[in-house]
Amino acid sequence: MKLTKFQEKAIIKTKAFIDEQPPKRIDIQHLVHFSGLSESKLTKGFKMLYDVTIYQYQLERAMNYAKKLLQEDHQVKEVAITLGYSTSGSFARAFHRVFQETPGEVKWQ
């Protein structure tokens, strides 16, 4: 797939928009609207430019932010709420998928 300069700039701008809000997971429709591209062009172009899906990129950004908060002695439940998880358990599972360790293990390192 070939991207035009406009499409490439729109994807770079979208990544910067995501980077400004690491704990927030932004739904794809909002990103499509923000970028001005079709969902297909945005998702495929993002994967092509950054070698990661938008979902995975947002998840990794959020979990890196979570790791920082945990290392600053924030409680696991507090971090889960900050990232928008409904339970500490769902946050812990997502965290473990990214880092292969639990939030508690990171907190006590």
C-alpha positions as CSV (number, residue, x, y, z in Angstrom):
1,M,0.0,0.0,0.0
2,K,1.3,3.4,-0.9
3,L,0.5,6.5,1.2
4,T,0.3,10.0,-0.1
5,K,2.1,12.7,1.8
6,F,-1.2,14.0,3.1
7,Q,-2.1,10.5,4.4
8,E,1.3,10.0,6.0
9,K,1.1,13.4,7.7
10,A,-2.4,12.6,9.0
11,I,-1.2,9.3,10.5
12,I,1.8,11.0,12.1
13,K,-0.5,13.7,13.5
14,T,-2.8,10.9,14.8
15,K,0.1,9.1,16.6
16,A,1.1,12.5,18.2
17,F,-2.6,12.9,19.4
18,I,-2.4,9.4,21.0
19,D,1.0,10.2,22.6
20,E,-0.5,13.3,24.3
21,Q,-3.0,11.1,26.2
22,P,-1.1,7.9,27.3
23,P,-3.6,6.7,29.9
24,K,-6.6,7.2,27.6
25,R,-7.7,4.6,25.0
26,I,-9.2,6.5,22.1
27,D,-11.8,4.6,20.1
28,I,-11.0,4.1,16.4
29,Q,-14.0,6.2,15.2
30,H,-12.7,9.2,17.1
31,L,-9.2,8.7,15.5
32,V,-10.8,8.3,12.1
33,H,-12.6,11.6,12.6
34,F,-9.4,13.3,13.9
35,S,-7.3,12.0,11.0
36,G,-9.7,12.7,8.2
37,L,-8.8,9.3,6.7
38,S,-11.0,6.2,6.3
39,E,-10.7,3.6,9.0
40,S,-9.0,1.2,6.6
41,K,-6.4,3.7,5.4
42,L,-5.7,4.8,9.0
43,T,-5.3,1.4,10.5
44,K,-3.3,-0.1,7.6
45,G,-1.2,3.0,7.2
46,F,-0.5,3.2,11.0
47,K,0.6,-0.5,10.9
48,M,2.8,0.2,7.8
49,L,4.5,3.2,9.3
50,Y,5.0,2.0,12.9
51,D,4.9,-1.8,12.6
52,V,2.2,-2.1,15.3
53,T,-1.6,-1.8,15.3
54,I,-3.3,1.3,16.7
55,Y,-4.8,-0.9,19.5
56,Q,-1.5,-2.4,20.5
57,Y,0.2,1.0,20.4
58,Q,-2.4,2.5,22.7
59,L,-2.2,-0.5,25.0
60,E,1.6,-0.3,25.3
61,R,1.5,3.4,25.9
62,A,-1.1,3.0,28.6
63,M,0.8,0.1,30.3
64,N,4.1,2.0,30.2
65,Y,2.3,4.9,31.9
66,A,0.8,2.5,34.4
67,K,4.2,1.0,35.1
68,K,5.5,4.5,35.9
69,L,2.6,5.2,38.3
70,L,3.2,1.9,40.0
71,Q,6.9,2.6,40.5
72,E,5.9,6.0,41.9
73,D,4.0,4.0,44.6
74,H,0.4,4.4,43.3
75,Q,-2.0,1.7,44.3
76,V,-2.9,-0.9,41.7
77,K,-6.7,-0.1,42.0
78,E,-5.9,3.6,41.5
79,V,-3.9,3.0,38.4
80,A,-6.6,0.7,37.0
81,I,-9.2,3.4,37.5
82,T,-6.9,6.1,36.0
83,L,-6.6,3.9,32.8
84,G,-10.3,3.3,32.6
85,Y,-10.5,-0.3,33.6
86,S,-13.6,-1.4,35.4
87,T,-11.8,-3.8,37.7
88,S,-8.2,-4.3,39.0
89,G,-8.3,-7.8,37.6
90,S,-8.9,-6.8,34.0
91,F,-6.2,-4.2,34.3
92,A,-3.8,-6.8,35.8
93,R,-4.5,-9.2,32.9
94,A,-3.8,-6.5,30.3
95,F,-0.6,-5.4,32.2
96,H,0.6,-9.0,32.3
97,R,0.0,-9.5,28.6
98,V,2.4,-6.5,27.9
99,F,5.1,-7.1,30.5
100,Q,4.8,-10.8,31.5
101,E,4.6,-9.7,35.2
102,T,1.9,-8.5,37.4
103,P,1.4,-4.9,38.6
104,G,2.2,-6.1,42.1
105,E,5.5,-7.5,41.0
106,V,6.4,-4.2,39.4
107,K,5.2,-2.2,42.4
108,W,7.6,-4.0,44.7
109,Q,10.7,-4.0,42.5
